[in-house]
Amino acid sequence: MADLPTHTIVFEILTRLPAKDVGRSKSVCKQWYALLSTQDFVRIHCSRSVVSSNQRVLLIDDLTCSVRPIISNNNDYGPSSIVTFPFHHQNNDVSILSHLNGLLCVCLNHTYELLLWNPTTTAFKRLSTPDSHGFYINNLDAIGLYVDADDDYKVLHIKRRSGVLGVYVYSREVDSWRNIPFITRQEYLSPHFNWSAGTFCGGTLYFTVCECWIGGTNVVICFDVNSEQFKEISFPPVPSNGMVQGVLVNVKNVLHMFASTGMFEMTIDLWTLQGDYWINVLSCPPTPPDIIVIVVRYNTLCDKW
C-alpha cells in the first residue's frame, strides 16, 4: 500500500468504500481530506455506489430515522441502523422533498424551513433567510435538487403565493438565493395544478404538472440547469377518462415515467423519454389503486427493469 501512488489509493480504492468509511478516511491526513472532498471524488464514488448491493432506503417514522439495506433478489429490507437527526425537530416533522447523490433537501413541517442534510456525515445546512427565502409550503411549492456543470449543488424552489410566482435558486457554493425568470404558461402557477418534486436527469430537472380534475391539462416542465431556461414538453399520451398521475424516475441517467390514470381501477404504463418524446416500455392491466405504490417500488429497487 505504501508503494501505491496517492491518486490510485484515493480514486481506485477509496471510491469503492462505503460512505462512512470514506468519512473516516478524511482524518488520515490533510492531503486525503482535500482529495476526498473534491467533486471528482464525489462523482466517481456515487457512480460506483449505484449497484444493487449498495442500495439503501432511509425511513423516517415519528421521531426516529433509520437506514436499511435493500435485498434486491427478494425485494426485501435488511436490518436497520438508527440515524440521529443533527437538528432539532418535532414529532412527524421531517419531510424529504428531493435527493441527489446522498444529499437530501428536507422541510421541517412546524417551521416550514428548508434544510440540506447529509445523513451519512450528519452535516446539514439551513436554507432559510431573514428575507423569507428557504421556506416551503406543501401543495403550493415545488423543489428540485441538482448539480450544474461547475459541480455546484443547487436547489430550485418554485413558490406560489396567492397568484404571485417566485422562482429561486440556492447555490451551496455561494450560500445564497437569487431570483430567476419563469418563462412558460402562467396558468401552471394556479393552485389548480399539482407540481411534483423535481427529478434530475442528464442536466435537466423535470416536473410533472397535472390539473386537479378529470380531463385536465397534464404537462412536463423541464428546467435546463446550466442555461436556467424552462420549457414544456408533452405528457405521455395516456387516457384522460380519470385522474392522471406521473411518477418520474431516473434510471442510469435515462428518464422514465410511471403514468397512471383511472378512478376505481388504475391503468399503469411505463414510458421512457427519448428527446422530447415518450416511448411506451410496458403496459399493465387495470389495477386497484392501493397496489400501485407496490408496483412502482418493486420496479425501482434495482438499477434495471
Secondary structure, 3 states (H helix, E strand, C coil): CCCCCHHHHHHHHHHHCCHHHHHHHCCCCHHHHHHHCCHHHHHHHHHHHCCHHHCEEEEEECCEEEEEEEECCCCEECCCEECCCCCCCCCCCEEEEEEECCEEEEEECCCCEEEEECCCCCCEEECCCCCCCCECCCCCCEEEEEECCCCCEEEEEEEEECCEEEEEEEECCCCEEEECCCCCCHHHHCCCEEECCCEEECCEEEEEEEECCCCCCEEEEEEECCCCEEEEEECCCCCCCCEEEEEEEEECCEEEEEEEEECCCEEEEEEEEECCEEEEEEECCCECHHHHHHHHHHHCCCCCC
